[in-house]
């Protein structure tokens, strides 16, 4: 009895501790825990996830949902994709239970921002856009200017990813307009927000120019925004942000093919990226500088920068810069007659390209306005240098030989078929000259057709009348209309045609029409000058494809071949 009492006491104490840890957080406590998420880069992922688990255990549905959404985002960002379905299921469970009130609008905004970020990292662009649009609605409901400006920027970036640059530009300019209207209310946050929006607008204009280099105004607008950022001393930019501005200027001048000026800005950008230790922009910067030198003809400096790109590249995710670094290095080493190095980079490029999904290939081709397949063909100029050293090229050579064999086979086959078709046509024209083929009637009342009874006789007479009046040439000619015209039903008419002609009604119709058009083409030079479509319509066919197919089935050659041969013979 004492043991049972002690057990009960232990359970009560344990439950009370758990209850106190999960249910007695004040609103202020929950806000402080939530803010830990935004410090995740300072306190570390593991610590942040611990804080988010506290939110997940709370009784507050909004904070609980935020905890799950934040944890999912961190797991996706860190590529820890195992078991994230647990977070997704929890979000789907609790999100609909958050009441839409003024108090909840801000946290609903934060949740949908996280959901959008997660979907964007997963490559689900359209769902991410929908999440951001929902977040924008909550920011507007809350009349939260800062959040509204932020989300418009996110939406603009999504539109950029989707290639809808005009929409992206519109959203970015909406953000700038809101900033100007609320400059006083935003106070110190005004300049940091304005810099980001101006930088985004400049980048969008540069991309618009890259897509259409005939519109120089796009490049000028891009440069105008970048320079406006530099001359504004109120921005107080750190090294990283200064580097992005100079990088943008260099990229835009490079698009304008002003390579000397572009090189100066790109080098300056790299100086700031080194100070800020931004490996991602050093990676992009060295690639752009390498490309800039390559296009200006300085292949040694180009090679130097491209090799720096490969030293920075650590992850296994393939992208445009990585692939094209190998492409240009293979070209450079070929120019320098360094065969082994050319072969190495060529293989890296081709193997990397083949690993890309079809969607990724389309994204790269669309985003950069280039054709990777075309570039692969260009690389085959290396074959004369490395054919004897590289199995890949030997395999290509064998494939080409195989293709030549197949082509030869097809040419021979086509030649035989053409010869056979000519023989068929000669035979047909011989019959034509004897009037054997053209006087042939699909139905006949001769003695070789044994008519069962008077009803059969009347139906066959009706069919002969249809042939005589050429009713079968009408587009509306079908089994139903033929039966109606003769005065019988479709089942009976179909049976009689099958019994006497050993064919279906459709085959009977086609035989009548093709016999007619063969006779017409043989006797009327004017009709032979018509298009296949027009000739088919004379025979009662709606389109030239079905007419050609049926003509070839009955005669053995196409209408064009038939006409060509007749014109030569007559």
C-alpha positions in Angstrom: 0.0 0.0 0.0 2.9 2.4 0.9 4.6 1.5 -2.4 1.5 2.4 -4.4 1.1 5.7 -2.5 4.7 6.6 -3.2 4.3 5.7 -6.9 1.3 8.0 -7.2 3.2 10.8 -5.5 6.1 10.3 -7.9 3.8 10.5 -10.9 2.1 13.6 -9.7 5.4 15.3 -9.1 6.8 14.3 -12.5 3.6 15.5 -14.2 3.6 18.7 -12.4 7.2 19.4 -13.5 6.4 18.6 -17.1 3.2 20.7 -16.9 5.2 23.6 -15.4 7.8 23.4 -18.1 5.3 23.3 -21.0 2.2 25.1 -20.0 3.3 27.9 -17.6 5.3 30.0 -20.2 4.0 33.5 -20.2 3.4 35.4 -23.5 6.6 37.3 -22.8 8.6 34.0 -22.3 7.3 32.6 -25.5 8.3 35.7 -27.4 11.8 35.5 -26.0 12.1 31.9 -26.9 10.8 32.6 -30.4 13.4 35.4 -30.9 16.1 32.7 -30.3 15.3 31.4 -33.8 16.5 34.6 -35.4 19.8 34.3 -33.5 20.4 30.7 -34.9 23.7 31.7 -36.7 25.1 33.1 -33.5 23.9 30.4 -30.9 24.2 27.4 -33.3 21.6 25.1 -34.9 21.5 22.6 -32.1 20.7 25.2 -29.4 18.1 26.8 -31.7 16.4 23.5 -32.2 16.2 23.0 -28.4 14.5 26.4 -28.0 12.1 25.5 -30.9 11.2 22.2 -29.1 10.1 24.3 -26.1 7.7 26.2 -28.3 6.4 22.9 -29.7 5.6 21.7 -26.2 3.7 24.9 -25.2 0.0 25.1 -25.2 0.0 28.2 -27.4 -1.1 27.0 -30.8 0.5 29.9 -32.7 3.9 29.5 -30.9 3.7 25.7 -31.2 3.1 26.0 -35.0 6.0 28.5 -35.3 8.3 26.1 -33.4 7.5 23.3 -36.0 7.8 25.6 -39.0 11.2 27.0 -37.7 12.5 23.5 -37.0 11.5 22.3 -40.5 13.2 25.3 -42.1 16.5 24.7 -40.1 16.5 21.0 -41.0 16.0 21.8 -44.7 18.6 24.6 -44.7 21.2 22.3 -43.1 20.1 19.5 -45.6 19.0 17.2 -42.7 16.0 16.0 -44.7 15.3 12.8 -42.8 12.0 12.7 -40.9 11.0 16.3 -41.7 7.5 14.9 -42.5 6.9 15.0 -38.7 7.2 18.8 -38.8 5.0 19.1 -41.9 2.3 16.9 -40.4 2.4 19.0 -37.2 2.2 22.2 -39.1 -0.8 20.9 -41.1 -2.4 19.9 -37.9 -2.0 23.1 -35.9 -1.9 25.9 -38.5 -5.6 25.8 -39.3 -6.4 26.1 -35.6 -4.8 29.5 -35.3 -7.5 32.1 -35.0 -7.2 35.1 -37.4 -7.1 37.9 -34.9 -5.1 41.1 -34.7 -2.9 39.6 -32.1 -2.1 36.6 -34.3 -1.4 38.4 -37.6 2.3 39.0 -36.9 3.1 35.4 -35.9 1.0 34.1 -38.8 3.2 36.3 -41.0 6.3 34.8 -39.5 5.0 31.2 -40.0 4.2 31.7 -43.6 7.5 33.4 -44.3 9.2 30.2 -42.9 7.0 28.0 -45.0 7.8 30.0 -48.1 11.5 29.8 -47.3 11.3 26.0 -46.8 9.5 25.5 -50.1 11.9 27.7 -51.9 14.9 25.7 -50.6 13.1 22.5 -51.7 12.7 24.0 -55.2 8.9 24.3 -54.8 8.7 27.8 -56.3 5.0 28.1 -56.8 4.0 26.9 -53.3 6.7 29.3 -51.9 5.1 32.2 -53.9 1.7 31.3 -52.4 3.1 31.2 -48.9 4.7 34.6 -49.4 1.5 36.1 -50.8 -0.4 34.8 -47.8 2.3 36.3 -45.5 1.9 39.6 -47.4 -1.9 39.6 -46.7 -1.2 39.1 -42.9 1.3 42.0 -43.0 -1.3 44.2 -44.6 -4.0 43.1 -42.1 -1.6 43.9 -39.2 -0.8 47.3 -40.9 2.9 46.3 -40.4 4.9 48.5 -42.8 8.2 46.8 -42.1 6.9 43.3 -42.6 5.0 44.4 -45.8 8.2 45.8 -47.2 10.1 42.7 -46.4 7.6 40.3 -47.9 7.3 42.3 -51.1 11.1 41.8 -51.4 10.7 38.1 -50.9 8.0 37.9 -53.5 10.1 39.9 -56.0 12.9 37.3 -55.5 10.5 34.4 -56.2 9.3 36.1 -59.4 13.0 36.5 -60.4 13.5 32.7 -59.9 10.4 32.1 -62.1 11.7 34.4 -64.8 8.8 36.8 -64.4 11.1 39.8 -64.2 8.4 42.5 -64.9 6.4 41.3 -61.9 9.6 41.2 -59.8 10.5 44.7 -60.8 7.0 45.9 -59.9 7.1 44.3 -56.4 10.6 45.7 -55.7 9.5 49.2 -56.7 6.4 48.9 -54.5 8.8 48.2 -51.6 10.8 51.3 -52.4 7.6 53.4 -52.6 6.5 52.2 -49.2 9.9 53.0 -47.8 9.7 56.6 -48.9 6.1 57.0 -47.6 7.1 55.7 -44.2 10.7 57.0 -43.8 10.0 58.6 -40.5 8.2 55.7 -38.9 11.0 53.3 -40.0 13.7 55.5 -38.6 17.0 53.6 -38.5 15.6 50.7 -40.4 14.8 52.9 -43.4 18.4 52.9 -44.9 19.1 49.1 -44.4 15.8 48.3 -46.1 16.3 50.8 -48.9 19.7 49.5 -49.7 18.4 45.9 -50.1 15.5 47.0 -52.4 17.7 49.3 -54.5 20.2 46.4 -54.9 17.4 44.1 -56.0 16.0 46.6 -58.5 19.5 47.0 -60.0 19.9 43.2 -60.3 16.5 42.8 -62.0 17.4 45.5 -64.5 20.7 43.7 -65.2 18.9 40.5 -65.9 16.3 42.2 -68.1 19.2 43.5 -70.1 20.9 40.1 -70.3 17.6 38.7 -71.7 17.4 41.5 -74.3 20.7 43.3 -75.0 19.0 45.6 -77.6 17.3 47.5 -74.7 20.3 49.5 -73.4 18.0 51.4 -71.1 17.8 48.3 -68.8 21.6 48.3 -68.4 21.6 52.1 -67.8 18.9 51.7 -65.1 20.9 49.0 -63.4 24.1 51.1 -63.3 22.1 54.1 -62.1 20.7 52.2 -59.1 24.1 50.7 -58.2 25.8 54.1 -58.4 23.0 55.7 -56.4 23.8 53.2 -53.6 27.5 54.0 -53.6 27.1 57.8 -53.4 24.6 57.6 -50.6 26.7 57.9 -47.4 23.7 57.3 -45.2 23.8 53.6 -46.1 27.0 53.0 -44.1 27.6 49.8 -45.9 29.9 47.1 -44.5 32.4 45.2 -46.6 30.0 42.5 -47.7 27.4 44.9 -48.9 30.0 47.1 -50.7 31.3 44.0 -52.4 27.8 43.2 -53.7 27.4 46.7 -55.2 30.8 46.5 -57.0 30.1 43.0 -58.1 26.8 44.1 -59.6 28.5 47.0 -61.4 31.1 44.7 -62.8 28.5 42.1 -63.9 26.5 44.8 -65.7 29.5 46.3 -67.5 30.5 42.8 -68.5 27.0 42.3 -70.1 27.6 45.5 -72.0 30.9 44.0 -73.2 32.9 46.8 -71.6 35.3 44.3 -70.2 38.1 46.7 -69.1 35.7 48.7 -66.9 33.9 45.5 -65.7 37.3 44.0 -64.6 38.0 47.0 -62.3 34.7 46.8 -60.5 34.8 43.0 -60.2 38.3 43.2 -58.6 37.2 45.8 -56.2 34.2 43.6 -55.3 36.5 40.7 -54.6 38.6 42.8 -52.3 35.6 43.5 -50.1 34.4 39.9 -50.3 37.8 38.8 -49.0 37.5 41.1 -46.1 34.0 39.9 -45.2 35.1 36.2 -45.9 32.1 35.6 -48.1 33.0 32.4 -49.9 29.8 32.3 -51.9 30.5 35.7 -53.5 34.2 35.0 -53.9 33.1 32.0 -55.9 30.8 34.0 -58.1 33.3 36.9 -58.3 36.2 34.8 -59.5 34.1 33.1 -62.1 32.8 36.5 -63.5 36.3 37.9 -63.5 37.6 34.8 -65.2 34.9 35.0 -67.8 35.6 38.8 -68.2 39.3 38.1 -69.0 38.4 35.2 -71.3 36.1 37.4 -73.4 38.7 40.2 -73.5 41.3 37.7 -74.8 43.5 37.4 -71.7 43.4 33.6 -71.3 46.2 33.5 -68.7 44.3 35.7 -66.3 41.1 33.9 -67.1 42.7 30.6 -66.2 44.1 32.0 -63.0 40.6 33.1 -61.8 38.8 29.9 -63.0 41.3 27.8 -61.0 40.4 29.9 -57.9 36.7 29.1 -58.5 37.5 25.4 -58.3 39.5 25.8 -55.1 36.5 27.5 -53.4 33.9 24.9 -54.6 33.3 22.5 -51.8 29.8 21.2 -52.0 28.6 18.6 -54.6 25.7 20.7 -55.9 26.3 21.3 -59.6 25.6 24.9 -60.9 26.3 27.0 -64.0 29.5 28.6 -62.7 31.1 25.2 -61.8 30.2 23.6 -65.2 31.3 26.6 -67.2 34.5 26.9 -65.3 35.5 23.4 -66.6 34.2 24.4 -70.1 36.4 27.5 -70.3 39.4 25.7 -68.8 39.1 22.9 -71.4 39.1 25.6 -74.1 42.1 27.4 -72.5 44.2 24.2 -72.1 43.4 23.2 -75.7 44.7 26.6 -76.8 47.8 26.0 -74.7 48.2 22.5 -76.2 47.9 21.0 -72.7 46.1 17.8 -73.7 45.8 16.0 -70.4 44.4 19.1 -68.6 42.0 19.8 -71.5 40.8 16.2 -71.4 40.3 16.4 -67.6 38.1 19.5 -67.7 36.3 18.3 -70.8 35.3 15.1 -69.0 34.3 17.1 -65.8 32.0 19.3 -67.9 30.3 16.5 -69.8 29.9 14.2 -66.8 28.6 17.1 -64.7 26.1 18.1 -67.4 24.8 14.6 -67.8 24.1 14.5 -64.1 21.8 17.4 -64.3 18.1 16.7 -64.3 16.1 17.9 -67.4 14.5 20.6 -65.2 17.9 21.9 -64.1 19.1 21.9 -67.7 16.1 24.0 -68.7 16.6 26.3 -65.8 20.3 26.9 -66.7 19.5 27.3 -70.4 16.6 29.6 -69.7 18.3 31.7 -67.0 21.5 32.3 -68.8 20.2 32.3 -72.4 22.6 29.7 -73.5 22.4 26.2 -74.9 24.5 23.6 -73.0 23.9 21.0 -75.7 25.4 23.4 -78.2 28.4 23.9 -76.0 29.0 20.2 -75.7 29.1 20.0 -79.5 31.6 22.8 -79.6 33.9 20.9 -77.2 34.2 18.1 -79.8 36.9 20.1 -81.5 39.2 18.7 -78.9 38.8 15.3 -80.5 41.8 15.7 -82.8 44.0 16.2 -79.7 42.7 13.5 -77.4 41.0 10.9 -79.6 43.8 8.3 -79.0 43.9 9.0 -75.2 40.3 9.2 -74.3 37.9 6.2 -74.3 35.0 8.7 -74.4 35.9 9.9 -77.9 36.6 6.4 -79.2 33.1 5.5 -78.1 31.8 8.6 -79.9 33.6 7.5 -83.0 32.1 4.0 -82.9 28.6 5.5 -82.4 29.2 7.8 -85.4 30.2 4.8 -87.5 27.1 2.9 -86.3 24.9 5.9 -87.2 26.5 6.0 -90.7 25.6 2.3 -91.1 22.0 2.9 -90.1 21.8 5.9 -92.4 23.2 3.8 -95.3 20.7 1.1 -94.5 17.9 3.6 -94.5 19.1 5.1 -97.8 19.2 1.6 -99.5 15.8 0.7 -98.0 14.3 4.0 -99.2 15.8 3.4 -102.7 14.2 -0.1 -102.8 10.9 1.2 -101.7 11.0 4.0 -104.3 11.8 1.4 -107.0 9.0 -0.8 -105.8 6.6 2.2 -105.8 7.6 3.1 -109.4 7.0 -0.5 -110.5 3.6 -0.3 -108.8 2.8 2.9 -110.5 3.9 1.6 -113.9 1.6 -1.4 -113.4 -1.2 0.9 -112.4 -0.7 3.2 -115.4 -0.6 0.1 -117.7 -4.0 -0.9 -116.3 -5.2 2.6 -116.8 -4.2 2.6 -120.4 -6.3 -0.6 -120.9 -9.2 1.0 -119.0 -9.1 -2.0 -116.6 -8.7 -0.2 -113.4 -10.8 2.8 -114.1 -13.8 1.0 -115.4 -13.9 -1.3 -112.4 -17.1 -1.0 -110.4 -17.2 -1.9 -106.7 -20.6 -3.4 -107.1 -21.8 -5.4 -110.1 -25.0 -7.1 -111.1 -23.3 -9.6 -113.3 -24.0 -13.4 -113.0 -21.1 -14.0 -110.6 -23.0 -12.2 -107.8 -25.7 -14.4 -106.5 -28.5 -12.2 -105.1 -30.5 -14.0 -102.4 -33.9 -12.2 -102.7 -35.7 -9.2 -104.0 -34.8 -7.1 -100.9 -31.1 -7.7 -101.4 -31.6 -6.8 -105.0 -33.2 -3.4 -104.2 -30.4 -2.6 -101.7 -27.7 -3.4 -104.3 -29.5 -1.3 -106.8 -29.5 1.5 -104.3 -25.8 1.2 -103.8 -25.2 1.2 -107.6 -27.3 4.4 -107.8 -25.1 6.0 -105.1 -22.1 5.1 -107.1 -23.6 6.4 -110.3 -24.7 9.7 -108.7 -21.3 9.9 -106.9 -23.0 10.6 -103.6 -20.0 8.9 -101.9 -18.0 12.1 -102.6 -20.0 14.2 -100.2 -18.4 14.8 -96.8 -21.6 13.8 -95.0 -21.6 10.4 -96.7 -21.7 7.7 -94.0 -23.4 4.4 -93.1 -26.5 6.1 -91.6 -27.1 8.5 -94.5 -26.5 5.8 -97.1 -29.0 3.5 -95.4 -31.5 6.3 -95.2 -31.1 7.1 -98.8 -31.5 3.5 -99.9 -34.5 2.9 -97.5 -33.0 0.3 -95.2 -31.3 0.2 -91.8 -27.6 0.5 -91.0 -27.3 -3.0 -89.6 -28.8 -4.6 -92.7 -26.8 -2.4 -95.2 -23.5 -3.1 -93.4 -24.3 -6.9 -93.5 -25.1 -6.9 -97.2 -21.8 -5.0 -98.0 -19.9 -7.5 -95.9 -21.6 -10.5 -97.6 -21.2 -9.3 -101.2 -18.0 -7.2 -101.0 -16.2 -9.0 -98.1 -15.4 -5.6 -96.6 -16.6 -3.1 -94.1 -18.7 0.0 -95.1 -15.7 2.3 -94.4 -13.4 0.2 -96.7 -16.2 0.2 -99.3 -16.4 4.0 -99.1 -12.6 4.4 -99.4 -12.5 2.1 -102.4 -15.2 4.2 -104.2 -13.4 7.5 -103.4 -9.9 6.3 -104.3 -11.1 4.7 -107.6 -12.8 8.0 -108.4 -9.8 10.2 -107.6 -7.4 8.0 -109.6 -9.7 8.3 -112.6 -9.9 12.1 -112.2 -6.2 12.6 -111.8 -5.5 10.4 -114.8 -7.9 12.4 -117.0 -7.8 16.0 -115.7 -4.5 17.9 -115.8 -6.0 20.8 -113.9 -6.8 18.7 -110.9 -3.3 17.3 -110.9 -2.0 20.9 -110.2 -4.1 21.1 -107.0 -2.7 20.7 -103.5 -3.0 17.3 -101.8 -5.6 19.0 -99.4 -7.7 20.2 -102.3 -7.6 16.8 -104.1 -8.5 15.0 -100.8 -11.5 17.4 -100.4 -12.7 16.5 -103.9 -12.7 12.8 -102.8 -14.7 13.6 -99.7 -11.8 13.7 -97.1 -11.5 16.5 -94.5 -7.7 16.6 -94.3 -4.8 15.7 -96.5 -3.1 13.4 -93.9 -6.0 10.8 -93.8 -6.5 11.1 -97.6 -2.7 10.4 -98.3 -2.7 7.5 -95.9 -5.8 5.8 -97.4 -4.6 6.5 -101.0 -1.3 4.9 -100.3 -3.0 1.9 -98.6 -5.1 1.3 -101.8 -2.7 2.2 -104.6 0.7 1.6 -102.9 2.1 5.0 -103.5 1.3 8.6 -102.4 -0.9 11.0 -104.4 2.2 13.1 -105.1 4.1 10.2 -106.5 1.1 9.2 -108.6 0.7 12.7 -110.1 4.5 13.0 -110.7 4.5 9.8 -112.7 1.4 10.6 -114.7 2.8 14.0 -115.6 6.0 12.3 -116.9 4.1 9.6 -118.8 1.4 11.8 -120.4 
